[in-house]
Protein backbone atom coordinates (compact mmCIF):
# COMPACT_ATOMS: atom_id res chain seq x y z
CA UNK A 1 0.00 0.00 0.00
CA UNK A 2 2.87 2.36 0.74
CA UNK A 3 4.14 1.98 -2.84
CA UNK A 4 0.68 2.83 -4.20
CA UNK A 5 0.42 5.93 -1.99
CA UNK A 6 3.86 7.01 -3.19
CA UNK A 7 2.70 6.49 -6.76
CA UNK A 8 -0.37 8.69 -6.01
CA UNK A 9 1.85 11.46 -4.69
CA UNK A 10 4.07 11.34 -7.80
CA UNK A 11 1.09 11.39 -10.18
CA UNK A 12 -0.54 14.33 -8.35
CA UNK A 13 2.76 16.24 -8.53
CA UNK A 14 3.06 15.63 -12.28
CA UNK A 15 -0.51 16.76 -12.84
CA UNK A 16 -0.09 19.91 -10.73
CA UNK A 17 3.00 20.94 -12.75
CA UNK A 18 1.23 20.22 -16.03
CA UNK A 19 -1.80 22.30 -14.98
CA UNK A 20 0.54 25.22 -14.28
CA UNK A 21 2.24 24.87 -17.67
CA UNK A 22 -1.04 24.70 -19.58
CA UNK A 23 -2.41 27.69 -17.67
CA UNK A 24 0.61 29.66 -18.92
CA UNK A 25 -0.03 28.28 -22.41
CA UNK A 26 -3.29 30.22 -22.64
CA UNK A 27 -1.47 33.53 -22.22
CA UNK A 28 1.10 33.18 -25.02
CA UNK A 29 1.44 32.49 -28.72
CA UNK A 30 1.65 28.76 -29.35
CA UNK A 31 2.54 26.35 -32.11
CA UNK A 32 0.74 23.14 -32.97
CA UNK A 33 3.88 21.23 -32.00
CA UNK A 34 3.85 22.61 -28.42
CA UNK A 35 0.17 21.80 -27.99
CA UNK A 36 0.72 18.26 -29.31
CA UNK A 37 3.51 17.77 -26.76
CA UNK A 38 1.19 18.80 -23.92
CA UNK A 39 -1.55 16.53 -25.28
CA UNK A 40 0.89 13.64 -25.13
CA UNK A 41 1.77 14.53 -21.51
CA UNK A 42 -1.92 14.65 -20.57
CA UNK A 43 -2.53 11.23 -22.12
CA UNK A 44 0.44 9.73 -20.27
CA UNK A 45 -0.79 11.06 -16.91
CA UNK A 46 -4.30 9.88 -17.79
CA UNK A 47 -2.91 6.36 -18.16
CA UNK A 48 -1.08 6.67 -14.85
CA UNK A 49 -4.24 7.85 -13.08
CA UNK A 50 -6.18 4.91 -14.50
CA UNK A 51 -3.52 2.51 -13.21
CA UNK A 52 -3.48 4.28 -9.86
CA UNK A 53 -7.26 4.03 -9.66
CA UNK A 54 -7.17 0.28 -10.25
CA UNK A 55 -4.37 -0.30 -7.74
CA UNK A 56 -5.63 2.05 -5.05
CA UNK A 57 -9.29 1.14 -4.96
CA UNK A 58 -8.58 -2.58 -5.16
CA UNK A 59 -6.26 -2.58 -2.15
CA UNK A 60 -7.57 0.16 0.19
CA UNK A 61 -9.76 -0.48 3.21
CA UNK A 62 -13.48 0.18 3.16
CA UNK A 63 -13.01 3.18 5.44
CA UNK A 64 -10.57 4.83 2.99
CA UNK A 65 -12.43 3.89 -0.21
CA UNK A 66 -14.68 6.98 -0.43
CA UNK A 67 -11.80 9.38 0.24
CA UNK A 68 -9.55 7.83 -2.39
CA UNK A 69 -12.44 7.67 -4.86
CA UNK A 70 -12.98 11.42 -4.50
CA UNK A 71 -9.24 12.08 -4.98
CA UNK A 72 -9.15 9.99 -8.16
CA UNK A 73 -12.32 11.70 -9.41
CA UNK A 74 -10.66 15.10 -8.90
CA UNK A 75 -7.60 13.94 -10.86
CA UNK A 76 -9.76 12.78 -13.77
CA UNK A 77 -11.70 16.07 -13.63
CA UNK A 78 -8.48 18.09 -13.92
CA UNK A 79 -7.34 15.92 -16.83
CA UNK A 80 -10.67 16.46 -18.58
CA UNK A 81 -10.34 20.22 -18.16
CA UNK A 82 -6.81 20.13 -19.60
CA UNK A 83 -8.01 18.15 -22.63
CA UNK A 84 -10.73 20.73 -23.28
CA UNK A 85 -8.23 23.61 -22.98
CA UNK A 86 -5.84 21.97 -25.45
CA UNK A 87 -8.63 21.24 -27.94
CA UNK A 88 -9.65 24.90 -27.79
CA UNK A 89 -6.04 25.95 -28.35
CA UNK A 90 -5.90 23.75 -31.47
CA UNK A 91 -9.17 25.27 -32.74
CA UNK A 92 -7.76 28.75 -32.15
CA UNK A 93 -4.65 27.88 -34.15
CA UNK A 94 -6.83 26.69 -37.04
CA UNK A 95 -8.88 29.90 -36.88
CA UNK A 96 -5.72 32.00 -36.85
CA UNK A 97 -4.30 30.07 -39.83
CA UNK A 98 -7.54 30.52 -41.76
CA UNK A 99 -7.57 34.25 -41.00
CA UNK A 100 -3.92 34.55 -42.02
CA UNK A 101 -4.55 32.66 -45.26
CA UNK A 102 -7.60 34.79 -46.00
CA UNK A 103 -5.61 37.99 -45.46
CA UNK A 104 -2.79 36.64 -47.60
CA UNK A 105 -5.22 35.72 -50.37
CA UNK A 106 -6.69 39.22 -50.26
CA UNK A 107 -3.19 40.72 -50.38
CA UNK A 108 -2.22 38.48 -53.28
CA UNK A 109 -5.42 39.37 -55.08
CA UNK A 110 -4.66 43.06 -54.67
CA UNK A 111 -1.21 42.59 -56.17
CA UNK A 112 -1.82 39.87 -58.71
CA UNK A 113 -5.34 40.73 -59.89
CA UNK A 114 -5.10 44.36 -60.84
CA UNK A 115 -8.57 44.43 -62.45
CA UNK A 116 -6.99 43.32 -65.69
CA UNK A 117 -9.10 43.74 -68.82
CA UNK A 118 -9.74 40.46 -70.63
CA UNK A 119 -7.17 40.09 -73.42
CA UNK A 120 -6.34 37.01 -75.47
CA UNK A 121 -2.72 36.39 -74.52
CA UNK A 122 -0.03 34.84 -76.69
CA UNK A 123 1.86 32.03 -74.97
CA UNK A 124 5.63 31.55 -75.01
CA UNK A 125 6.85 28.09 -73.98
CA UNK A 126 10.57 29.02 -73.92
CA UNK A 127 11.17 27.61 -77.41
CA UNK A 128 13.62 29.90 -79.23
CA UNK A 129 11.83 29.32 -82.51
CA UNK A 130 8.59 30.76 -81.12
CA UNK A 131 10.20 33.90 -79.70
CA UNK A 132 9.78 36.23 -82.70
CA UNK A 133 6.09 35.44 -83.08
CA UNK A 134 5.50 35.79 -79.34
CA UNK A 135 7.46 39.05 -79.16
CA UNK A 136 5.48 40.68 -81.96
CA UNK A 137 2.09 39.48 -80.69
CA UNK A 138 2.79 40.49 -77.10
CA UNK A 139 4.02 43.95 -78.02
CA UNK A 140 1.02 44.50 -80.30
CA UNK A 141 -1.58 43.44 -77.73
CA UNK A 142 0.09 44.32 -74.41
CA UNK A 143 3.47 46.02 -74.59
CA UNK A 144 2.37 48.93 -76.80
CA UNK A 145 -1.07 49.23 -75.20
CA UNK A 146 -1.09 52.68 -73.60
CA UNK A 147 -4.25 51.97 -71.60
CA UNK A 148 -2.34 49.49 -69.41
CA UNK A 149 0.02 50.38 -66.58
CA UNK A 150 3.46 48.79 -66.55
CA UNK A 151 2.50 46.68 -63.53
CA UNK A 152 -0.46 45.30 -65.51
CA UNK A 153 1.81 44.62 -68.48
CA UNK A 154 4.17 42.72 -66.20
CA UNK A 155 1.34 40.62 -64.85
CA UNK A 156 0.22 39.80 -68.39
CA UNK A 157 3.81 38.94 -69.26
CA UNK A 158 4.10 36.53 -66.34
CA UNK A 159 0.83 34.89 -67.35
CA UNK A 160 2.07 34.48 -70.93
CA UNK A 161 5.33 32.62 -70.34
CA UNK A 162 5.88 28.98 -69.43
CA UNK A 163 8.82 26.75 -68.59
CA UNK A 164 12.30 28.27 -68.42
CA UNK A 165 11.00 31.74 -69.30
CA UNK A 166 8.56 31.62 -66.36
CA UNK A 167 11.39 30.60 -64.05
CA UNK A 168 13.44 33.54 -65.35
CA UNK A 169 10.71 35.97 -64.26
CA UNK A 170 9.65 34.14 -61.11
CA UNK A 171 11.52 36.31 -58.63
CA UNK A 172 10.55 39.62 -60.26
CA UNK A 173 7.81 41.32 -58.24
CA UNK A 174 4.89 43.00 -59.96
CA UNK A 175 5.60 46.74 -59.97
CA UNK A 176 5.59 49.43 -62.64
CA UNK A 177 9.37 49.67 -62.45
CA UNK A 178 9.95 45.95 -62.99
CA UNK A 179 8.07 45.54 -66.29
CA UNK A 180 10.94 46.82 -68.43
CA UNK A 181 13.40 44.83 -66.32
CA UNK A 182 11.42 41.63 -66.98
CA UNK A 183 11.04 42.33 -70.70
CA UNK A 184 14.77 43.04 -71.00
CA UNK A 185 15.55 39.76 -69.25
CA UNK A 186 13.48 37.85 -71.80
CA UNK A 187 14.90 39.64 -74.82
CA UNK A 188 18.47 39.17 -73.62
CA UNK A 189 17.82 35.43 -73.27
CA UNK A 190 15.71 34.71 -76.37
CA UNK A 191 16.50 37.51 -78.87
CA UNK A 192 19.36 35.35 -80.12
CA UNK A 193 19.44 34.90 -83.90
CA UNK A 194 21.94 32.04 -83.83
CA UNK A 195 19.82 30.06 -81.35
CA UNK A 196 16.60 30.78 -83.28
CA UNK A 197 18.15 29.69 -86.59
CA UNK A 198 19.52 26.56 -84.95
CA UNK A 199 16.11 25.77 -83.45
CA UNK A 200 14.36 26.23 -86.80
CA UNK A 201 16.86 24.04 -88.67
CA UNK A 202 16.72 21.38 -85.97
CA UNK A 203 12.92 21.31 -86.11
CA UNK A 204 13.02 21.13 -89.91
CA UNK A 205 15.37 18.16 -90.15
CA UNK A 206 14.16 16.22 -87.08
CA UNK A 207 10.57 15.75 -88.19
CA UNK A 208 9.49 12.11 -87.77
CA UNK A 209 9.28 9.83 -90.81
CA UNK A 210 5.77 8.72 -91.80
CA UNK A 211 5.40 4.95 -91.49
CA UNK A 212 2.23 4.76 -93.58
CA UNK A 213 -0.11 6.96 -95.58
CA UNK A 214 -1.54 9.67 -93.36
CA UNK A 215 -3.25 12.86 -94.50
CA UNK A 216 -2.90 14.44 -91.06
CA UNK A 217 0.75 13.38 -90.84
CA UNK A 218 1.46 14.88 -94.27
CA UNK A 219 -0.27 18.14 -93.34
CA UNK A 220 1.82 18.32 -90.18
CA UNK A 221 5.03 17.93 -92.18
CA UNK A 222 3.92 20.68 -94.58
CA UNK A 223 2.90 23.04 -91.75
CA UNK A 224 6.09 22.45 -89.75
CA UNK A 225 8.26 22.94 -92.81
CA UNK A 226 6.49 26.19 -93.71
CA UNK A 227 6.84 27.43 -90.12
CA UNK A 228 10.58 26.75 -90.16
CA UNK A 229 11.02 28.44 -93.54
CA UNK A 230 9.03 31.50 -92.41
CA UNK A 231 11.21 31.83 -89.30
CA UNK A 232 14.40 31.56 -91.34
CA UNK A 233 13.11 34.14 -93.84
CA UNK A 234 12.43 36.62 -91.05
CA UNK A 235 16.07 36.24 -90.04
CA UNK A 236 17.11 36.90 -93.65
CA UNK A 237 18.38 33.40 -94.36
CA UNK A 238 18.56 32.67 -98.14
CA UNK A 239 15.81 30.04 -98.10
CA UNK A 240 14.71 31.03 -101.62
CA UNK A 241 17.77 29.13 -102.83
CA UNK A 242 17.10 26.02 -100.73
CA UNK A 243 14.42 24.36 -102.85
CA UNK A 244 16.54 21.34 -103.73
CA UNK A 245 17.62 20.85 -100.13
CA UNK A 246 14.06 21.22 -98.80
CA UNK A 247 12.71 18.71 -101.32
CA UNK A 248 15.48 16.26 -100.41
CA UNK A 249 14.63 16.57 -96.71
CA UNK A 250 10.89 16.17 -97.29
CA UNK A 251 11.33 13.06 -99.46
CA UNK A 252 13.12 11.44 -96.55
CA UNK A 253 10.08 12.02 -94.29
CA UNK A 254 7.47 10.38 -96.54
CA UNK A 255 6.07 6.88 -96.22
CA UNK A 256 6.81 4.52 -99.16
CA UNK A 257 3.37 4.80 -100.80
CA UNK A 258 3.25 8.61 -100.68
CA UNK A 259 6.81 8.78 -102.00
CA UNK A 260 5.86 6.43 -104.87
CA UNK A 261 2.91 8.61 -105.85
CA UNK A 262 5.05 11.75 -105.65
CA UNK A 263 7.71 10.37 -107.97
CA UNK A 264 5.24 9.26 -110.66
C-alpha positions as CSV (number, residue, x, y, z in Angstrom):
1,X,0.0,0.0,0.0
2,X,2.9,2.4,0.7
3,X,4.1,2.0,-2.8
4,X,0.7,2.8,-4.2
5,X,0.4,5.9,-2.0
6,X,3.9,7.0,-3.2
7,X,2.7,6.5,-6.8
8,X,-0.4,8.7,-6.0
9,X,1.8,11.5,-4.7
10,X,4.1,11.3,-7.8
11,X,1.1,11.4,-10.2
12,X,-0.5,14.3,-8.4
13,X,2.8,16.2,-8.5
14,X,3.1,15.6,-12.3
15,X,-0.5,16.8,-12.8
16,X,-0.1,19.9,-10.7
17,X,3.0,20.9,-12.7
18,X,1.2,20.2,-16.0
19,X,-1.8,22.3,-15.0
20,X,0.5,25.2,-14.3
21,X,2.2,24.9,-17.7
22,X,-1.0,24.7,-19.6
23,X,-2.4,27.7,-17.7
24,X,0.6,29.7,-18.9
25,X,0.0,28.3,-22.4
26,X,-3.3,30.2,-22.6
27,X,-1.5,33.5,-22.2
28,X,1.1,33.2,-25.0
29,X,1.4,32.5,-28.7
30,X,1.6,28.8,-29.4
31,X,2.5,26.4,-32.1
32,X,0.7,23.1,-33.0
33,X,3.9,21.2,-32.0
34,X,3.9,22.6,-28.4
35,X,0.2,21.8,-28.0
36,X,0.7,18.3,-29.3
37,X,3.5,17.8,-26.8
38,X,1.2,18.8,-23.9
39,X,-1.6,16.5,-25.3
40,X,0.9,13.6,-25.1
41,X,1.8,14.5,-21.5
42,X,-1.9,14.7,-20.6
43,X,-2.5,11.2,-22.1
44,X,0.4,9.7,-20.3
45,X,-0.8,11.1,-16.9
46,X,-4.3,9.9,-17.8
47,X,-2.9,6.4,-18.2
48,X,-1.1,6.7,-14.9
49,X,-4.2,7.8,-13.1
50,X,-6.2,4.9,-14.5
51,X,-3.5,2.5,-13.2
52,X,-3.5,4.3,-9.9
53,X,-7.3,4.0,-9.7
54,X,-7.2,0.3,-10.2
55,X,-4.4,-0.3,-7.7
56,X,-5.6,2.1,-5.0
57,X,-9.3,1.1,-5.0
58,X,-8.6,-2.6,-5.2
59,X,-6.3,-2.6,-2.1
60,X,-7.6,0.2,0.2
61,X,-9.8,-0.5,3.2
62,X,-13.5,0.2,3.2
63,X,-13.0,3.2,5.4
64,X,-10.6,4.8,3.0
65,X,-12.4,3.9,-0.2
66,X,-14.7,7.0,-0.4
67,X,-11.8,9.4,0.2
68,X,-9.5,7.8,-2.4
69,X,-12.4,7.7,-4.9
70,X,-13.0,11.4,-4.5
71,X,-9.2,12.1,-5.0
72,X,-9.2,10.0,-8.2
73,X,-12.3,11.7,-9.4
74,X,-10.7,15.1,-8.9
75,X,-7.6,13.9,-10.9
76,X,-9.8,12.8,-13.8
77,X,-11.7,16.1,-13.6
78,X,-8.5,18.1,-13.9
79,X,-7.3,15.9,-16.8
80,X,-10.7,16.5,-18.6
81,X,-10.3,20.2,-18.2
82,X,-6.8,20.1,-19.6
83,X,-8.0,18.1,-22.6
84,X,-10.7,20.7,-23.3
85,X,-8.2,23.6,-23.0
86,X,-5.8,22.0,-25.4
87,X,-8.6,21.2,-27.9
88,X,-9.7,24.9,-27.8
89,X,-6.0,25.9,-28.4
90,X,-5.9,23.8,-31.5
91,X,-9.2,25.3,-32.7
92,X,-7.8,28.8,-32.2
93,X,-4.7,27.9,-34.1
94,X,-6.8,26.7,-37.0
95,X,-8.9,29.9,-36.9
96,X,-5.7,32.0,-36.8
97,X,-4.3,30.1,-39.8
98,X,-7.5,30.5,-41.8
99,X,-7.6,34.2,-41.0
100,X,-3.9,34.6,-42.0
101,X,-4.6,32.7,-45.3
102,X,-7.6,34.8,-46.0
103,X,-5.6,38.0,-45.5
104,X,-2.8,36.6,-47.6
105,X,-5.2,35.7,-50.4
106,X,-6.7,39.2,-50.3
107,X,-3.2,40.7,-50.4
108,X,-2.2,38.5,-53.3
109,X,-5.4,39.4,-55.1
110,X,-4.7,43.1,-54.7
111,X,-1.2,42.6,-56.2
112,X,-1.8,39.9,-58.7
113,X,-5.3,40.7,-59.9
114,X,-5.1,44.4,-60.8
115,X,-8.6,44.4,-62.5
116,X,-7.0,43.3,-65.7
117,X,-9.1,43.7,-68.8
118,X,-9.7,40.5,-70.6
119,X,-7.2,40.1,-73.4
120,X,-6.3,37.0,-75.5
121,X,-2.7,36.4,-74.5
122,X,0.0,34.8,-76.7
123,X,1.9,32.0,-75.0
124,X,5.6,31.5,-75.0
125,X,6.9,28.1,-74.0
126,X,10.6,29.0,-73.9
127,X,11.2,27.6,-77.4
128,X,13.6,29.9,-79.2
129,X,11.8,29.3,-82.5
130,X,8.6,30.8,-81.1
131,X,10.2,33.9,-79.7
132,X,9.8,36.2,-82.7
133,X,6.1,35.4,-83.1
134,X,5.5,35.8,-79.3
135,X,7.5,39.1,-79.2
136,X,5.5,40.7,-82.0
137,X,2.1,39.5,-80.7
138,X,2.8,40.5,-77.1
139,X,4.0,44.0,-78.0
140,X,1.0,44.5,-80.3
141,X,-1.6,43.4,-77.7
142,X,0.1,44.3,-74.4
143,X,3.5,46.0,-74.6
144,X,2.4,48.9,-76.8
145,X,-1.1,49.2,-75.2
146,X,-1.1,52.7,-73.6
147,X,-4.2,52.0,-71.6
148,X,-2.3,49.5,-69.4
149,X,0.0,50.4,-66.6
150,X,3.5,48.8,-66.6
151,X,2.5,46.7,-63.5
152,X,-0.5,45.3,-65.5
153,X,1.8,44.6,-68.5
154,X,4.2,42.7,-66.2
155,X,1.3,40.6,-64.9
156,X,0.2,39.8,-68.4
157,X,3.8,38.9,-69.3
158,X,4.1,36.5,-66.3
159,X,0.8,34.9,-67.4
160,X,2.1,34.5,-70.9
161,X,5.3,32.6,-70.3
162,X,5.9,29.0,-69.4
163,X,8.8,26.8,-68.6
164,X,12.3,28.3,-68.4
165,X,11.0,31.7,-69.3
166,X,8.6,31.6,-66.4
167,X,11.4,30.6,-64.1
168,X,13.4,33.5,-65.3
169,X,10.7,36.0,-64.3
170,X,9.6,34.1,-61.1
171,X,11.5,36.3,-58.6
172,X,10.6,39.6,-60.3
173,X,7.8,41.3,-58.2
174,X,4.9,43.0,-60.0
175,X,5.6,46.7,-60.0
176,X,5.6,49.4,-62.6
177,X,9.4,49.7,-62.5
178,X,9.9,46.0,-63.0
179,X,8.1,45.5,-66.3
180,X,10.9,46.8,-68.4
181,X,13.4,44.8,-66.3
182,X,11.4,41.6,-67.0
183,X,11.0,42.3,-70.7
184,X,14.8,43.0,-71.0
185,X,15.6,39.8,-69.2
186,X,13.5,37.8,-71.8
187,X,14.9,39.6,-74.8
188,X,18.5,39.2,-73.6
189,X,17.8,35.4,-73.3
190,X,15.7,34.7,-76.4
191,X,16.5,37.5,-78.9
192,X,19.4,35.3,-80.1
193,X,19.4,34.9,-83.9
194,X,21.9,32.0,-83.8
195,X,19.8,30.1,-81.4
196,X,16.6,30.8,-83.3
197,X,18.2,29.7,-86.6
198,X,19.5,26.6,-85.0
199,X,16.1,25.8,-83.4
200,X,14.4,26.2,-86.8
201,X,16.9,24.0,-88.7
202,X,16.7,21.4,-86.0
203,X,12.9,21.3,-86.1
204,X,13.0,21.1,-89.9
205,X,15.4,18.2,-90.1
206,X,14.2,16.2,-87.1
207,X,10.6,15.8,-88.2
208,X,9.5,12.1,-87.8
209,X,9.3,9.8,-90.8
210,X,5.8,8.7,-91.8
211,X,5.4,4.9,-91.5
212,X,2.2,4.8,-93.6
213,X,-0.1,7.0,-95.6
214,X,-1.5,9.7,-93.4
215,X,-3.3,12.9,-94.5
216,X,-2.9,14.4,-91.1
217,X,0.8,13.4,-90.8
218,X,1.5,14.9,-94.3
219,X,-0.3,18.1,-93.3
220,X,1.8,18.3,-90.2
221,X,5.0,17.9,-92.2
222,X,3.9,20.7,-94.6
223,X,2.9,23.0,-91.8
224,X,6.1,22.4,-89.7
225,X,8.3,22.9,-92.8
226,X,6.5,26.2,-93.7
227,X,6.8,27.4,-90.1
228,X,10.6,26.8,-90.2
229,X,11.0,28.4,-93.5
230,X,9.0,31.5,-92.4
231,X,11.2,31.8,-89.3
232,X,14.4,31.6,-91.3
233,X,13.1,34.1,-93.8
234,X,12.4,36.6,-91.0
235,X,16.1,36.2,-90.0
236,X,17.1,36.9,-93.6
237,X,18.4,33.4,-94.4
238,X,18.6,32.7,-98.1
239,X,15.8,30.0,-98.1
240,X,14.7,31.0,-101.6
241,X,17.8,29.1,-102.8
242,X,17.1,26.0,-100.7
243,X,14.4,24.4,-102.9
244,X,16.5,21.3,-103.7
245,X,17.6,20.8,-100.1
246,X,14.1,21.2,-98.8
247,X,12.7,18.7,-101.3
248,X,15.5,16.3,-100.4
249,X,14.6,16.6,-96.7
250,X,10.9,16.2,-97.3
251,X,11.3,13.1,-99.5
252,X,13.1,11.4,-96.5
253,X,10.1,12.0,-94.3
254,X,7.5,10.4,-96.5
255,X,6.1,6.9,-96.2
256,X,6.8,4.5,-99.2
257,X,3.4,4.8,-100.8
258,X,3.2,8.6,-100.7
259,X,6.8,8.8,-102.0
260,X,5.9,6.4,-104.9
261,X,2.9,8.6,-105.9
262,X,5.1,11.8,-105.6
263,X,7.7,10.4,-108.0
264,X,5.2,9.3,-110.7
